[in-house]
Amino acid sequence: MNTKTAIQKPSSASHNYALHGLSLSASALRAIQRRGIYCAPGISIEHQHMAKRYVLRGVESGGAVIDLGRACAYLSPDGSPIPWLQTIDSIALNGRHAIILGEKLVRVEMLRTVRTCDLVITEHHLSLSPGRTRPEISSVLLFRGRDGVLPVDLWTERYIGVRGELAPTFYDRAGEMVYLPHRFEAAIKKITGAVCCIGCRHTHIAFAPHPTEQSQ
């Protein structure tokens, strides 16, 4: 029985996650850039003029090389995947894969350095202050996992068949296991697959909408 809670209380720093995602050092950002991995974790507010409403916009993106991987994706608050608005084709690998829209989004972002992984899960929704007509982004930190360890070299061909089925193991400072939030467990396993997908060209969580939804 898990005695630790994986859901964390909101903090004053949660707004930074809406803008920047994982807080990475300059050297880590340079290393990711040198390896040609492009991950865009920022969330923006967009106005749909015909529908006369505001929505949040995120981009599922990222990928991996042998020793490094970074990726982000988006879910509904209950942990279920969201259909993409459109996919993005690019000559470059490990970049943008699909655009996601929603009034509420949960972002899952992971960084892998060989077998060591950092994970952050945040929930974002539109918040309208009194006297304003344009909403702001309100964010809550749901889970933060540091220095998680992958059980195998998931980026190798040997383990390609189990990508999307494994996740890092996280521990607290006292050495006790921190359990993953149950409703996001499937998504965490899929984003783990994304940071081990060398030369990634596809989404790992978002899926194609039903044809009738696309035509609306």
Helices and strands as residue ranges (DSSP letters): H 14-20, H 26-34, E 44-48, E 53-64, E 68-75, E 86-87, E 96-102, E 104-113, E 116-127, E 136-149, G 157-162, E 170-171, E 177-178, G 182-184, H 185-194, H 211-214
